[in-house]
Amino acid sequence: MRKLLVGLGLCLLATSVGFGQFGGAGEFSFKAFGGFSLAQTKGLSQYTDYWDGQVVSDIEEYADIDYKANNGVAFGGALTYMFGPNFGLEIGAALFSQKIPNSTLAGWDFSFAGYSYGEEYEFSGEGKMTVVPIFLNLVGRFSSGLMDFNLSAGPTLYLNSAEATATGLFGDNYWWVETFWWGTVTYEALDFFPLAAEVPSTKWTSFGFNVGASVDFNLSPMMALFLDVRYFFCPKRDLDWTYLAGTYDGMWENLYDWEIYQDQADYAADLTTPYQVNPSFFAISGGLKIRFGGSAPY
């Protein structure tokens, strides 16, 4: 036991001496990190249309596409160069891939012969977004020997991509006139269709910033474990929904194998508010930092 205590004491003495000599100008460090990230995308795309048929009047159809991104894991790495013991420059990149599920509440109502009719439906969809921030930060470091406290912030280039699928609603009708000996009668078949919608895969770049703080738990002059809390800000982006033309069956079972043409699909898309995504995220991460180079502190 006495030998073990002596050995631990010598190790601590050597480590403290090493820490005291470390942290000068010309130091490089590389860190790899991963951790929990809070997604920011949340929104509602709305479709509404009002129209009259030949017999039925005051037709209203609507679809509310509600979406919210799931939290996830972000990871990345950074290289830092210290000009002195307290000031440096950092360049790095991260990756945050998030799923964005959606749910649609859709319905319709109309009036006929003095009565009102209506129904509601629920659909589900999915989406995803990938955010790659590439950052260049100024770093301030304050060392207590066994621990280093770091503040960093700087401009950030964001490489983003997003896509989504959902189900909307679209109403259509078919009418005809029949002649009898006593006169003519107009008939109308009305139905509503689960129209497929998508946000096609879209890529774009944006400029923003990041800001955060971290603490290094020094294991040796060359190695440390660290914990980082950081906010990545990127401007929001509006993406347009596209509805898919094709053959559909009506949900009211009045019209089957019904063709929805491209101009009708485009009409529904024009009446749908955008799909707004927010690439910003908040991350709590940790990892390993390896140092090399450098000279004695000033």
C-alpha positions in Angstrom: 0.0 0.0 0.0 2.9 2.4 0.9 4.5 1.7 -2.5 1.2 2.4 -4.2 0.7 5.7 -2.5 4.3 6.8 -3.3 3.8 5.8 -6.9 0.6 7.8 -7.1 2.3 10.8 -5.5 5.1 10.7 -8.0 2.6 10.5 -10.9 0.7 13.5 -9.6 3.9 15.4 -9.2 5.0 14.6 -12.7 1.6 15.5 -14.1 1.5 18.8 -12.3 4.9 19.7 -13.5 3.8 18.8 -17.0 0.7 20.9 -16.8 2.8 23.8 -15.5 5.0 23.6 -18.6 2.2 23.2 -21.1 0.0 25.7 -22.8 2.3 28.1 -24.6 2.4 29.5 -28.1 2.3 27.2 -31.1 0.2 24.5 -29.5 -2.0 22.4 -31.8 -4.9 20.3 -30.6 -7.3 18.0 -32.3 -10.6 17.0 -30.8 -13.3 14.5 -31.8 -16.8 14.9 -30.3 -20.3 13.5 -30.2 -23.3 14.1 -28.2 -27.0 14.9 -27.8 -28.5 17.6 -30.0 -31.8 19.5 -29.7 -33.5 20.0 -33.1 -35.3 23.3 -33.8 -37.6 22.5 -36.8 -41.3 22.7 -35.9 -44.2 24.0 -38.0 -47.5 23.7 -39.7 -48.3 23.7 -43.5 -51.9 24.4 -44.3 -54.1 23.8 -47.3 -57.6 25.3 -47.6 -60.0 25.6 -50.6 -63.6 26.7 -51.0 -65.7 26.0 -54.0 -69.2 25.2 -55.3 -70.3 22.2 -57.3 -73.3 21.9 -59.6 -75.7 20.7 -56.9 -73.6 20.8 -53.7 -72.6 24.3 -52.4 -70.3 25.8 -49.8 -67.7 23.1 -50.1 -64.7 23.5 -47.9 -61.7 21.2 -47.8 -58.6 21.5 -45.7 -55.4 19.7 -44.7 -53.1 20.7 -41.8 -49.6 19.1 -42.0 -48.1 19.3 -38.6 -44.4 18.4 -38.3 -41.7 18.5 -35.6 -38.1 17.3 -35.8 -36.8 14.6 -33.5 -33.7 15.3 -31.3 -30.7 13.2 -32.2 -26.9 12.9 -32.1 -24.4 15.3 -33.6 -20.7 14.5 -34.0 -17.6 16.1 -35.6 -14.1 17.3 -35.0 -12.0 20.4 -34.8 -8.4 21.5 -35.0 -7.2 24.4 -32.8 -4.0 26.5 -32.9 -3.1 28.5 -29.9 -1.1 31.8 -30.5 -0.5 32.0 -26.8 -1.7 30.4 -23.6 -5.0 32.2 -23.7 -5.9 32.9 -27.4 -6.3 30.7 -30.4 -8.1 29.9 -33.7 -10.2 26.8 -34.3 -11.6 25.2 -37.5 -13.9 22.3 -37.5 -17.1 20.7 -38.8 -20.0 18.7 -37.4 -22.9 16.6 -38.7 -26.5 16.5 -37.4 -29.0 14.3 -39.2 -32.6 14.5 -37.9 -35.9 12.9 -38.7 -38.9 15.1 -39.1 -42.2 13.0 -38.9 -45.4 14.7 -39.8 -49.1 14.1 -39.2 -52.0 15.5 -41.3 -55.4 16.3 -40.1 -57.6 16.7 -43.2 -61.3 17.1 -43.7 -64.2 18.6 -45.7 -67.7 19.8 -45.2 -70.5 21.0 -47.5 -74.1 22.0 -47.6 -76.9 20.2 -49.5 -80.6 20.6 -49.3 -80.3 22.6 -46.1 -78.1 20.0 -44.3 -74.4 20.1 -43.5 -72.1 17.1 -44.1 -68.4 16.6 -43.2 -65.7 14.1 -42.2 -62.1 14.2 -41.0 -59.1 12.0 -41.7 -55.7 11.5 -40.3 -52.5 10.6 -42.2 -48.9 10.3 -41.3 -45.7 11.1 -43.2 -42.0 11.5 -42.7 -39.1 13.7 -43.5 -35.4 14.3 -42.7 -32.8 17.0 -42.7 -29.0 16.9 -42.6 -27.0 19.9 -41.3 -23.3 20.2 -41.8 -21.8 23.3 -40.1 -18.2 24.2 -41.0 -16.9 26.8 -38.5 -14.0 29.1 -37.9 -13.8 30.2 -34.3 -11.8 32.5 -32.0 -10.9 30.7 -28.8 -10.2 32.1 -25.4 -8.7 29.7 -22.8 -8.4 30.1 -19.1 -6.4 27.3 -17.4 -6.3 26.2 -13.8 -3.8 23.4 -14.4 -6.0 20.3 -14.1 -8.8 22.0 -16.0 -9.1 24.4 -18.9 -12.1 26.6 -19.5 -12.7 27.6 -23.1 -15.0 30.1 -24.8 -15.3 30.1 -28.6 -17.5 31.6 -31.3 -17.3 32.4 -35.0 -18.9 32.5 -38.4 -20.3 29.2 -39.8 -21.0 27.9 -43.2 -24.0 25.5 -43.3 -24.5 22.8 -45.9 -28.1 21.6 -45.6 -30.4 19.1 -47.2 -34.1 18.3 -46.5 -37.0 16.3 -47.9 -40.4 15.2 -46.8 -43.5 13.1 -47.8 -47.0 13.6 -46.6 -50.7 13.1 -47.6 -53.0 16.0 -48.4 -56.6 16.2 -49.5 -58.2 17.2 -52.8 -61.8 17.3 -53.8 -63.3 16.8 -57.2 -66.7 16.1 -58.7 -68.5 14.7 -61.7 -72.0 15.8 -62.8 -74.5 15.0 -65.5 -78.0 15.8 -66.5 -80.8 13.3 -67.2 -84.1 14.2 -69.0 -87.4 12.8 -68.0 -90.9 13.4 -69.4 -91.6 15.9 -66.7 -88.2 17.7 -66.9 -84.5 17.5 -66.3 -82.5 16.5 -63.2 -78.9 17.4 -62.5 -76.9 14.7 -60.6 -73.5 15.2 -59.0 -70.9 12.7 -57.7 -68.6 14.4 -55.2 -65.5 12.8 -53.5 -62.2 13.7 -51.8 -58.9 12.1 -52.5 -55.8 11.4 -50.3 -53.4 13.3 -52.6 -49.7 12.4 -52.1 -47.5 15.3 -51.4 -43.7 15.7 -51.1 -41.0 18.2 -50.6 -38.4 17.0 -53.1 -34.8 16.6 -51.8 -33.4 20.1 -51.7 -29.9 21.2 -50.9 -28.7 24.7 -50.0 -26.0 26.6 -48.2 -26.4 29.3 -45.6 -24.2 31.5 -43.4 -24.7 31.8 -39.6 -22.6 31.4 -36.5 -21.9 29.2 -33.5 -21.1 30.1 -29.9 -20.3 27.9 -27.0 -18.2 27.0 -23.9 -16.3 23.9 -22.9 -14.2 22.5 -20.1 -11.2 20.3 -20.6 -10.3 17.7 -17.9 -6.6 17.2 -18.4 -5.4 13.6 -18.2 -1.9 14.6 -19.2 -0.1 17.4 -21.0 -1.0 15.7 -24.3 -4.5 14.5 -23.7 -7.8 15.7 -22.2 -11.4 14.7 -22.0 -13.8 17.6 -22.6 -17.5 18.6 -22.3 -18.9 21.2 -24.7 -22.2 23.2 -24.8 -22.8 24.9 -28.1 -25.5 26.6 -30.1 -25.4 26.5 -33.9 -27.5 29.2 -35.6 -28.6 28.9 -39.2 -31.4 30.9 -40.8 -34.7 29.2 -41.5 -35.7 28.1 -44.9 -39.1 27.8 -46.7 -39.5 24.8 -49.0 -42.5 24.2 -51.3 -44.8 21.2 -51.3 -45.3 19.4 -54.6 -48.5 17.3 -55.0 -48.4 14.2 -57.2 -50.8 13.7 -60.1 -52.1 10.2 -60.6 -55.0 7.8 -60.2 -56.8 7.8 -56.8 -59.8 6.3 -55.1 -62.1 8.7 -53.3 -62.5 8.3 -49.6 -66.2 8.8 -49.7 -66.4 5.9 -52.2 -68.2 7.9 -54.9 -65.4 8.1 -57.4 -62.9 5.2 -58.1 -59.8 5.1 -60.3 -60.2 8.9 -60.6 -57.5 10.8 -62.5 -56.0 13.8 -60.7 -54.2 15.8 -63.4 -51.0 17.8 -63.0 -52.8 21.2 -63.2 -55.0 20.1 -60.3 -52.0 19.0 -58.3 -50.3 22.3 -59.0 -53.4 24.1 -57.9 -53.4 22.3 -54.5 -49.7 23.0 -54.1 -50.3 26.8 -54.7 -52.8 26.8 -51.9 -50.5 25.1 -49.4 -48.3 27.2 -47.1 -44.5 26.4 -47.2 -42.7 23.7 -45.3 -40.4 25.7 -43.0 -37.2 24.1 -41.7 -34.8 25.4 -39.1 -31.3 24.0 -39.4 -30.2 25.6 -36.1 -29.5 23.2 -33.2 -28.3 23.1 -29.6 -25.7 20.5 -28.8 -24.2 19.0 -25.6 -21.2 16.9 -26.6 -18.0 15.4 -25.2 -15.0 13.7 -26.5 -11.2 13.4 -26.5 -8.7 16.2 -27.2 -5.1 15.4 -28.2 -2.4 18.2 -28.1 0.9 18.4 -29.8 3.6 21.0 -30.4 3.7 24.2 -28.4 6.3 25.9 -26.2 6.4 27.1 -22.6 3.7 29.6 -21.7 4.4 33.3 -21.7 
